[in-house]
Amino acid sequence: MSQASTVAPVLPRTSSRATARIRPGRLLGRAALYLVLVAFALFMAQPFIWMVLTSLKNLDEVYRIPLSWWPDNPLNIGNYVRIFTERPFHLYILNSFTVAVGATISTLLFSTLAGYTFAKLPVPGKEILFTLVLATIMLPFEVSAIPLYLIFSNIGLANTYLGLIAPEMVSILGIFLIRQFCETIPSDYLDAARIDGAGEVRVLWAVILPIITPALVTLALIRFIGTWNGFLWPLLITRDETLRTLPLALSFFSGFYGTQYHLLAAGACVSVAPLLILFLVLQRQVVEGVALSGLKG
């Protein structure tokens, strides 16, 4: 073998000076981007930070002029103790959790069944029916609140847990979301499962659900937050304090003679904490679900 054939080809290399010129520029641009993002995040978090700090203040600190962000005693938890001792706040939390979990589970069930049916099953006239169902999303809840209240009162569901949950059991947005995700699934997957002897329930459980899991997590989070923060319907349908939810409990701190902002902020922190924890736990699935829905367009 000749000596020329054993010589490895020499690849062109970027000079170290050029690399040194490029790398600081990229680092500076990335640092500037992070700085802008952090500043924007702090700006958006100002109301939340103010709420947390206000929950640690006394009433005279809240009305003090000039206003101050930092409380005199950052370790003051007396407001949290008061909301749990002066009011049955643990009961309000339990009611909100019961209603939100019940509405979320029923929404996932009905949305999955309806979305799969509209997307993949050969139902006559399903496009017209889906259009009619989707058209109801344009009606605000305030339009149907009074008729729903009259109906539920006549059938004996007023002032009950079932009456609280019933209007939230079906979500038109959930049906639309699950239908859009199911349409992205190739029908060949479903046909292959049917050829292997799987029924529709088996197809839905083994093929559809694993694929649309990000959509289900996103829908669950949206529904849980919406029901947890609901105010109008619990205000109409409940009479006893034992059935009050957290949004109604927060209204107790606002009266004719003034608002107890320090207690209101403490109650709001307690109300927001479960939602924040839930979002942090499900963040990855929610981002994936939003991204997939955006790709579907």
Long-range contacts (C-beta under 8 A, 24 or more apart in sequence): 48-272, 51-265, 51-268, 51-269, 51-272, 52-265, 52-269, 54-261, 54-262, 54-265, 55-79, 55-80, 55-262, 55-265, 55-266, 55-268, 55-269, 57-262, 58-262, 59-260, 59-261, 59-262, 61-262, 62-261, 62-262, 79-262, 79-263, 79-265, 79-266, 80-266, 80-269, 80-270, 82-263, 82-266, 83-263, 83-266, 83-267, 83-270, 87-249, 87-252, 88-241, 88-242, 89-249, 89-267, 89-270, 91-242, 91-244, 92-244, 92-245, 92-246, 92-248, 92-249, 93-246, 93-270, 95-161, 95-164, 95-242, 95-243, 95-244, 95-245, 95-246, 96-228, 96-245, 96-246, 96-247, 96-271, 97-274, 98-161, 99-161, 99-164, 99-165, 99-168, 99-227, 99-228, 99-230, 99-234, 99-245, 100-223, 100-224, 100-227, 100-228, 101-224, 102-161, 102-165, 102-169, 103-165, 103-168, 103-169, 103-223, 103-224, 103-227, 104-220, 104-223, 104-224, 104-227, 106-165, 106-168, 106-169, 106-170, 107-168, 107-169, 107-170, 107-171, 107-174, 107-219, 107-220, 107-223, 108-174, 108-216, 108-219, 108-220, 108-223, 110-169, 110-170, 110-171, 110-174, 110-175, 111-170, 111-171, 111-174, 111-175, 111-177, 111-178, 111-219, 112-178, 112-204, 112-208, 112-209, 112-212, 112-216, 113-204, 114-175, 114-178, 114-179, 115-174, 115-175, 115-176, 115-177, 115-178, 115-179, 115-180, 115-181, 115-182, 116-178, 116-179, 116-182, 116-204, 116-208, 118-175, 118-179, 118-182, 119-178, 119-179, 119-180, 119-182, 119-183, 120-182, 120-183, 120-185, 120-187, 120-190, 120-208, 121-200, 130-179, 133-172, 133-175, 134-172, 134-175, 134-176, 136-172, 137-172, 137-173, 137-176, 141-167, 141-232, 141-233, 142-232, 145-232, 145-233, 145-236, 148-233, 149-236, 149-237, 152-237, 157-237, 158-237, 158-239, 159-237, 159-238, 159-239, 159-240, 159-243, 160-243, 161-243, 163-237, 164-233, 164-234, 164-237, 164-238, 164-243, 164-245, 167-233, 168-223, 168-226, 168-227, 168-230, 168-233, 171-219, 171-223, 173-219, 173-222, 174-219, 174-223, 177-215, 177-218, 177-219, 177-293, 178-212, 178-215, 178-216, 178-219, 180-293, 180-296, 181-211, 181-212, 181-215, 181-292, 181-293, 181-296, 182-208, 182-212, 183-296, 184-292, 184-296, 185-211, 185-212, 213-285, 214-285, 214-286, 214-288, 214-289, 214-292, 215-289, 215-292, 215-293, 217-282, 217-285, 217-286, 217-289, 218-285, 218-286, 218-289, 218-290, 218-293, 219-289, 220-282, 221-278, 221-279, 221-282, 221-286, 224-275, 224-278, 225-275, 228-271, 228-274, 228-275, 246-270, 246-271, 247-271
